[in-house]
């Protein structure tokens, strides 16, 4: 187990449907949803790029300068990056009593991260494509299960950042289950 550096953030849904993410280190990021689950972002340091869901719990972050890294959703609003050196923590995810309880237990805090939770350092094109297809199938299944019916469809609470699974295709305009939250650590 390793004790990673923790970086918290909170998200705010803006009137134009984009999200303003504020990190505890003072940086800001503006995010908007694109096609196939891609999230496009730019930040206060001048960087820009995309976050792409891969499979059930991976995210591929690609900056405009070509740098790529992977993160893994480890639940309770936490995403581990690189070799477990950084865990981003969604402070928006748990409000009220649940947040107090989870915080007291250390679940949403700086809990140790097991090596098995580290994301891959790199993936080959075939591996990425297989994971993209898995994510697309999960989005399609979620869309089918949540349209109509008796209301027993997926709530989108897969334990990811803000309690959403990366496979969920939330709309930030409020037409999804709980909207914008939880898009890629």
C-alpha positions, 0 to 999 in steps of 0.5 A, spaced: 500 500 500 502 507 498 500 513 501 498 518 495 498 525 494 491 527 495 488 533 491 480 535 492 476 538 487 469 541 487 464 541 480 459 547 479 454 546 473 454 553 469 448 556 466 451 554 459 451 546 461 459 546 462 462 545 468 467 549 472 471 544 476 475 548 482 481 544 485 484 545 492 491 547 489 488 553 486 487 551 479 480 551 475 478 547 469 472 548 464 469 542 462 464 540 456 461 533 454 463 531 447 461 525 442 462 518 445 463 520 452 469 524 451 469 530 456 473 536 453 477 541 458 481 547 458 484 549 465 487 556 468 494 554 466 493 554 459 492 546 458 487 543 454 485 536 452 480 530 453 478 525 458 475 519 455 472 513 458 475 506 457 471 500 460 468 500 466 473 504 471 479 507 466 479 514 464 484 516 458 487 523 459 490 526 453 493 533 453 493 537 447 501 537 447 500 529 446 501 527 453 497 521 455 496 518 462 491 513 465 486 514 471 482 508 475 476 510 478 477 506 485 470 508 488 467 514 493 469 519 488 476 518 488 481 517 482 488 514 482 493 516 477 500 514 474 503 509 479 499 511 485 502 518 486 496 522 486 488 521 488 483 526 486 477 526 490 471 529 488 469 533 494 462 535 491 460 527 491 458 527 498 454 532 502 450 532 508 450 526 513 453 521 508 459 525 507 460 526 514 460 519 515 464 517 509 469 522 511 470 520 519 471 513 516 476 515 512 473 512 505 473 519 501 479 521 504 487 519 504 486 512 504 492 508 502 491 505 495 493 498 493 498 497 487 492 493 484 488 499 484 493 503 479 491 504 472 496 502 467 502 506 465 500 505 457 495 501 453 496 499 446 491 501 440 488 494 440 487 494 448 484 501 448 479 499 442 476 493 446 475 498 452 472 503 448 467 498 445 466 495 452 464 503 454 460 504 448 456 497 450 455 499 457 452 506 455 447 503 450 445 498 456 444 504 461 440 508 456 436 502 454 435 501 462 433 508 464 428 510 458 421 509 460 419 502 464 418 502 472 423 507 474 428 501 476 433 503 471 440 504 473 441 510 477 448 511 475 451 510 482 457 506 480 461 508 485 465 513 481 467 520 482 461 523 484 458 517 485 457 515 477 460 510 473 464 512 467 460 508 463 454 512 464 453 517 459 450 523 463 448 529 460 450 536 463 444 539 461 440 536 467 436 530 462 441 525 465 440 522 472 443 527 476 446 531 471 453 533 470 457 530 476 462 525 476 466 526 469 473 523 470 477 525 476 
